[in-house]
Amino acid sequence: MNDEATKPKAPADAVPIPGGLVGAGYAAAYLKCSEWTLAEWRCQGKGPRFVKLGNRVRYSLPALAEWVEAHTAASTSEHDARKAG
């Protein structure tokens, strides 16, 4: 029996296309948070930049990487200073 035929198919946004857009599920997995958290961040303007296509939310991989880099700190005091400023 062919194992490939019995494997569940991944959603279309599960595998990123280089330079393409990914769905909220992939973005949440990338950031190790929930899709609900991403939705809250979008409403509050705190999360990574996103694209709205109709009723679908998409993220670019560079936007996710930029957001992570912008929130990277070497110490808690550096993080707190960045948060206050």
N, C-alpha and C positions, 0 to 999 in steps of 0.2 A: 504494500500500500504506500502511496506517495504521501509523505509527511507534510509537504508543502500544501496539499489540497485541504488538510485538516487544520492548518494554522489559522487563527483568527487574523483578519486583515486589520492593519493599523489605520487609524483615522488619517485623512489626507494631510492634516497639519502636524502629524507626529514626526515626520522626517523633513528637516529643513532643506530647502534648496539654497545652495550658496548664493548669498546676496539677495535672497528672496524673503518672503514674509512667513511667519509662523503664527499659529493660533495661540489663544490664551492658555490652553492646556500645556503646550510645549513651553511657553514662556514661564508658566508657573513651575514646571518641573526644572527648568534651567535655573530659576531663582530660588528653588527649594521653598516655595510658599504655595498657598492654595489659590485657585482661580478666584475665590471669593475675596481674598486679600488683594489680588491684582485689581479687581473691580472697585474695591474701596479706595485703593490708591489712585485709580483713574478719576474717581469722583472728587477726591481731595487734591488732585494735581500733584501727588507725591511720587508716583511710580515712573517707570520708564516711558519714554515717548511711544505713542502708538498710532496706528492708522485705523480709521473707521471706514469700512466698505459696506455700505448698506447697514445692516444690523450686526455685522461681524466685526470683531476687533482683531487686528493683526499687529504683530511686532516685528521689527527687523532685527536680525541678529546683532548688527553693529549698535543699534539703540540699546539693546539689552546689555551688551558689553560695556558701553559708555556709562550706563546707569550704575552698573556694578563698580566700575572704576571710580566714579564720582562718590561712591559710598564706601570706598576702601580707606582705612585709616591704619596707622602703625601703632597707635596707642589710644586708650580711652580718652585722654585729654585732647588729643588731636581730633577725635570724633566729636567730643563735646564742643570744642571751639568751632568746628565746622557747622555743627548744628545750631549754635548760638548766633553765628555770623550770617 
